[in-house]
Structure formats: C-alpha cells, structure tokens
Amino acid sequence: MTTTTDQTTTVIDADTLKAWFDRHDDVVVIDVRSAAEFESLHIRGSYNVPLQLLSEHTQDVAQRVGRRVVLVCHSGVRAEQARQRLHEVGMDSALVLDGGAPAFAAAGGDVVRGEQRWAMDRQVRMVDGTLVTTGLLAGELVSPKLRMVAGAVGAGLAFSAATNTCAMGAALAKMPWNRGAQDPAAHEAIGQLPTLG
C-alpha cells in the first residue's frame, strides 16, 4: 500500500513494489546509496545514482525517467532527500521505498547480494558512539577538557539533523572498506537510466 505520512514524505512499502514489478513494465528503481553499499545489496534491476550525483544532475534524471519511480537507500533519509530534489524540478510522482533494500529483501523481493558491508548509517552510529564514550572516559581519566570531544560530536549530530546532511557519513564513504566499488561518473549513472519520460 502506498501511504503519505505527511505532506512532504511519500513512501511505498516492499509488498506494493513487488506487486508493481508484476503488473507494470515502467517501474524505475533508483538506488541513491554509494556504489559500495549498492554492491553489497540491491534490488535486481535497480539503477545506482548516488545522492550526490542525483543532486547535481536532478533535472537530467527527471527528464529520463517516467512517472513510476521508486527511490531506495538503507533507512529512507537519502531517498527522501532525492525525492525532494526531484520534487523541486517538478517531478511529483517519485516515491521512497519504506525500509529500503533490506525491507525489500525481507519481503521476499528479488535482490542481488555482494560483498557485505555495514550500512553507512550504522557506521556513523558506531563512530559517533565510540567518540562520545572515548571523550567521556578520557575526560574522567585524563583531563576534563577531553569531555569536549563528546560535546563536539553532540553538536555535530544536532547540526546534521538540522541540515539533513551528514559530514561523518561523507568522511566514512572515503574509507578503504567503503571503496570496494567506485561511484559511477555522472554520465555513466544517468546514461544507464531508461528514457521513459
């Protein structure tokens, strides 16, 4: 069932997407995660257009795809950002897959599995939690000034939530364990999309 949770977020659940695949041949699934995340698990037949590329070339993406577009990431945050970008250029029909590729896999959808990596949001939580814990312990055992590490991480998380961005995620995406697959160039990512528009 497709549901609207508020006026700005429109989602589709995994069972509805599976039914769409059975009934329609014009479904375009765009996965906005990094190439490394896409490589580890993605919906069969989906197209990898990382959020940064989609954000830089939104009009080009909107012109290539039809009206039945589903955006996918891991948690829905990046997919919603992509949906908002597409909405800004007049594409109001794009939907966000609730629960992303993992939910589709759990619902028995056809997925491709590759080398397993932690999802970016899980990596961010691990690093942030480790920094806060280390800052608090070091503040207690070494110098009270080191508690500022925990405060800085907290401020960074608040800024991240307020701006709907993630500097930590961008930094972690450049780490060697996240670089198994290189993000596609703009012409490759956009050129792979079907021209249904």
DABEL-V693439 format. One line per field, one symbol per residue. ss: DSSP state (A for helix, B for strand, O for the rest). psi: psi as a letter, one per 40 degrees, with the letter a starting at -180 (. if undefined). burial: I if it has 24 or more other C-alpha atoms within 12 Angstrom, else O. A space follows every 50 residues. Layout:
ss = ???
psi = ???
burial = ???
This chain:
ss = OBBBOOOOOBBBOAAAAAAAAAAOOOOBBBBOOOAAAAAABBBOOOBBOO AAAAAAOAAAAAAAOOOOBBBBOOOOAAAAAAAAAAAAOOOOOOBBBOOA AAAAAAOOOOBBBOOOOOOAAAAAAAAAAAAAAAAAAAAAAOOAAAAAAA AAAAAAAAAAAAAOOOAAAAAAOOOAAAOOOOOOOAAAAAAOOOOOO
psi = hhihdaeehhiiiddddddddddieehhhhheiiddddddhihheihhgi ddddddfdddddddiaeghhhhadeeddddddddddddeeheeiihhhea ddddddeeihihhahhiiiddddddddddddddddddddddchddeeddd ddddddddddddefigdddddddeideefdhhiiidddddddiige.
burial = OOOOOOOOIIIIIIIIIIOOIOOOOOIIIIIIIIIIIIIIIIIIIIIIII IIIIIOIIOIIIOIIIIIIIIIIIIIIIIIIIIIIIIOOOIIIIIIIIII IIIIIOOOIIIOOOOOIOIIIOIIOOOIOOIIOIIIOOOOOOOOOOOOII OOIOOIIOOOOOOOOIOIIOOIIOOOOIOOOIIIOOOOIIOOIIOOO
